[in-house]
Amino acid sequence: VQTCALPICREIKHSVFNSIPQELFLSQSIVDLDLRTSGISNNKKSFFNLEVNLFTNDELDFKSQELKDGVREIVKNIYQNNIINNKYFNFTKSKK
């Protein structure tokens, strides 16, 4: 199910798919980008919520370093490939 038709959604989905550590996670994932469209306008800060659901190949210890490193790598790829130099939005750390 496509939850967002914006190009940034597709780009993030591709980043997730391309960075999933195959030894830890299945290749399928769910990526849900929630943009607060009612508040988006030029020169006004808004926010979005990004949820990525991953499915493990086997049972893993939720607190294992291997799992943390795998998720950290996916998040790092999303940040570097889709957020830092995004042509649609300028991202800041806070809404203020």
N, C-alpha and C positions, 0 to 999 in steps of 0.2 A: 504494500500500500504506500503510495507516494503521499507524504504528509506536507511537503513543501515543494513548490514548483520553481522557486528562485534558483538561479545558477549556483549560489553559494551552497545550497543543500546538496546538489549533485557533486560539487567539488569536495565537500566534506565527506560524503559517502565514498568517493573514490580514494581519498586519503586514508580513511579507515580501512577499506578493503585492501589497499596496497601495503599497509603497515601492520596488518594482523600477524603476530607470530604464530605460524601454522602448528608449531609444536605445543602450543598452549590452547589456542582457540579454533573453533570451527570457522570456515570462511564466511559464513553468513552472520549478519549483524543487523541490528535495528538502529537507525540514526534518526532522531527526532529533533528538529530545530524549531523552537517556538519563538517567533519574532513578535514583539508587542506592536503590531501594525497600527493599532488605534493611536499610538503616540509617536509614530515615526514621521518626521518632517525635516526639511533642510535646517541645518544648524541647531538641531535640538537633540540632546542626548536621550537615548532610549536603551533598552537592554534586550538581550535574547538569552534563552536557556537552551543548552545543547545537551541532549541525553543520548548516550551510546550504550546499547545493550550488546554484550558479548556472550558467547556460549562456549564453555570450556569443552575440550576433548575428553577429559577425564576428571575425576574428582580431584580438586586441588585444595590445599590449605589456603584459606582466604587471606591469611596474613603472611604468606610465603614471599620471600624476596623475588623469586622468579615471576610470580604473578604481578607484584608491584612494578617490576622492571618492564614487563610486557605492556601493562596499561600505561605506564609513564611514556614509553616509546610511541604509543598511538597518540596520546595527548600532545606530545612534543611535535609529531608530524602534523597534526591538525593545526596547531598554533603556528608553526613555521610555514606551512603550505597554504593555509586558508585565512588566517587572521591577520598576521603582521602586515602583509602587502595586499590587502583586499581592495579591489577597485570599486566596490559598492559602499563600503562603510569605513569610517575611521574609528578604530577601537581605542578605548581608554580603560584604565583600571577601575575607575569609579564613575558614578553618574554625575558627580559634582563638578 
